[in-house]
Structures are given as structure tokens and as C-alpha cells.
Amino acid sequence: MQKTKLPQSYRQILEKYCQIIACRFIIVHKNIFNFIIGYKAEKMGSHFLIIMTANRNQACKNIKNTEIKKQTRR
């Protein structure tokens, strides 16, 4: 997986939506039409992985699906 910095607009939308204190963005899959952003965040000792599928052209304005899964510590 390649680490990358997302545009500030992505970060603001995700942080506002998820109310996250600290975060790390990873793009896990990308093709011509869609991209999937793996969003690792830590809040109050709990780990969450948020998968967001969005249209690349519409960016976060056209979020199709959001999943929040609680991650287990390893």
C-alpha cells in the first residue's frame, strides 16, 4: 500500500464526518473510475478502519458507500 497525502478538502470532510483526533490516509486501490481510501484512525483507544468509495471526478461530494469496521489490535 502506498502512503499519500490527501488534499485538504478530503481531510476536512473526513475529519468532520468521523470526528477523528488523529488520522492516517492510505489509498489501497485506484483505477480509472473509482478509488478506495483506507482511513486509519485512533480515537479514545479504539481503532477504526473506514473504507470510502468515491467517484474520482466528484471527489468526496459523491461518496457512494462508507463502512466503519472496528479493528482488532495486533
C-alpha positions as CSV (number, residue, x, y, z in Angstrom):
1,M,0.0,0.0,0.0
2,Q,1.3,3.4,-0.9
3,K,1.1,6.2,1.6
4,T,-0.1,9.5,0.2
5,K,-1.3,12.9,1.5
6,L,-4.8,13.7,0.5
7,P,-6.0,17.2,-0.4
8,Q,-7.1,19.3,2.5
9,S,-10.7,19.1,1.4
10,Y,-10.7,15.3,1.7
11,R,-9.2,15.6,5.2
12,Q,-11.6,18.2,6.4
13,I,-14.7,16.3,5.2
14,L,-13.5,13.0,6.7
15,E,-12.4,14.6,10.0
16,K,-15.8,16.4,10.2
17,Y,-17.7,13.3,9.4
18,C,-15.8,10.9,11.6
19,Q,-14.8,13.3,14.4
20,I,-11.3,11.9,14.4
21,I,-8.5,13.2,16.5
22,A,-5.5,11.8,14.6
23,C,-5.6,10.1,11.2
24,R,-3.5,8.5,8.5
25,F,-4.7,8.2,4.9
26,I,-3.8,5.3,2.6
27,I,-5.0,4.7,-0.9
28,V,-5.5,1.0,-1.1
29,H,-6.8,0.7,-4.6
30,K,-7.2,3.0,-7.6
31,N,-8.4,2.6,-11.1
32,I,-9.8,4.9,-13.9
33,F,-13.3,5.3,-12.5
34,N,-13.1,4.8,-8.7
35,F,-10.7,4.8,-5.9
36,I,-10.9,3.3,-2.4
37,I,-9.4,5.2,0.5
38,G,-8.3,3.3,3.6
39,Y,-8.7,5.6,6.6
40,K,-7.0,4.5,9.7
41,A,-7.9,6.5,12.8
42,E,-7.4,6.3,16.5
43,K,-9.9,7.8,18.9
44,M,-10.2,7.1,22.6
45,G,-8.1,3.9,22.4
46,S,-10.3,2.3,19.7
47,H,-9.1,1.6,16.2
48,F,-11.4,2.0,13.2
49,L,-10.9,1.3,9.5
50,I,-13.2,3.5,7.3
51,I,-13.5,2.4,3.7
52,M,-14.9,5.1,1.4
53,T,-15.6,4.5,-2.2
54,A,-16.0,7.7,-4.2
55,N,-16.0,8.9,-7.8
56,R,-12.7,10.4,-8.6
57,N,-14.1,13.3,-10.6
58,Q,-16.7,14.2,-7.9
59,A,-14.3,13.6,-5.1
60,C,-15.9,13.5,-1.6
61,K,-19.0,15.2,-2.9
62,N,-20.2,11.9,-4.4
63,I,-19.5,9.4,-1.7
64,K,-21.2,6.2,-2.7
65,N,-20.5,4.0,0.3
66,T,-19.0,4.2,3.8
67,E,-18.1,1.3,6.0
68,I,-16.8,1.6,9.6
69,K,-15.2,-1.5,10.9
70,K,-13.7,-1.9,14.3
71,Q,-10.1,-3.1,14.1
72,T,-8.6,-5.6,16.4
73,R,-5.2,-4.8,18.0
74,R,-2.3,-6.9,16.9
